[in-house]
């Protein structure tokens, strides 16, 4: 049906943004962790763990641990289950702003 086709197109339109945001956030968390000597878990959920570890001592200004988990679950929904991702009431643009903030913070850490 045309409605089902439109829904499938919308899901496919979220695949690349979800993947790109997840990769960018993971790289930013990894860079900040490295700059602070925090061991990194190489598993795909590692950036969430690093985000939590770096929040406690005040290295990160906000809790970035939630966003990698959210993006990981969104990716599972879109890629593996063919469903619309549950973004916990956020838009991809909202999430992109959070990721941008994390990347900017990582860049600042790298220039110190």
Buried (B, 14 or more C-beta within 10 A) or exposed (E): EEEEEEBEEEBEEBBEBBBBBBEBBBBBBBBBBBBBEBEBBEEEEBBBBBBBBBBEEEBBEEBBBBBBBBBBBBBEBBBEEEEEBEBEEBEBEEBBEBBBBBBEBBEEBEEE
